[in-house]
Amino acid sequence: MTDNEVISMVARTIKNHYPDVSVEKEAVAQDAALPLFFVYVIDSDISGLPCKKRKQNFSVAVKYYSKSEKNSECYETAAVLWDALKIIEFKGKKLRAKNLEYKAIDGVLHFYFSTRSTMIETLDNNKFGDLEVNVSARE
């Protein structure tokens, strides 16, 4: 799973709960229409596990820019995001969010969480090559 896939899964989940609000994944323009969400990955790492597995950890941030500078709208949005992002589903893949936290400053909600994915590596090469067997039968 890549960073872009995680961002897309989070953006799709937010869009399902807020269909009228724009969800940005690349950058926020200075003159963007408010309210809007901005989703990005803060940090990601990959570590190897036994048996050709690898564990990927993602730290994700969601910023919500409200129309006003009132934090009350941000707190309401945080409550919805808290429930919506506990389990993120998209195209048969599921991610569980953990370490959810948020803060609202001057009408901007900063919502953070982490998630992880375990992948199994598949190798197409055969280390032993083709096996040739010559059998001669006695008569």
Sequence and secondary structure as in RCSB ss.txt:
>XXXX:A:sequence
MTDNEVISMVARTIKNHYPDVSVEKEAVAQDAALPLFFVYVIDSDISGLPCKKRKQNFSVAVKYYSKSEKNSECY
ETAAVLWDALKIIEFKGKKLRAKNLEYKAIDGVLHFYFSTRSTMIETLDNNKFGDLEVNVSARE
>XXXX:A:secstr
  HHHHHHHHHHHHHHH TTSEEESS   TT  SSEEEEEEEEEEEEEETTTEEEEEEEEEEEEE SSS HHHHH
HHHHHHHHHTSEEEETTEEEE EEEEEEEETTEEEEEEEEEEEEE      TT           
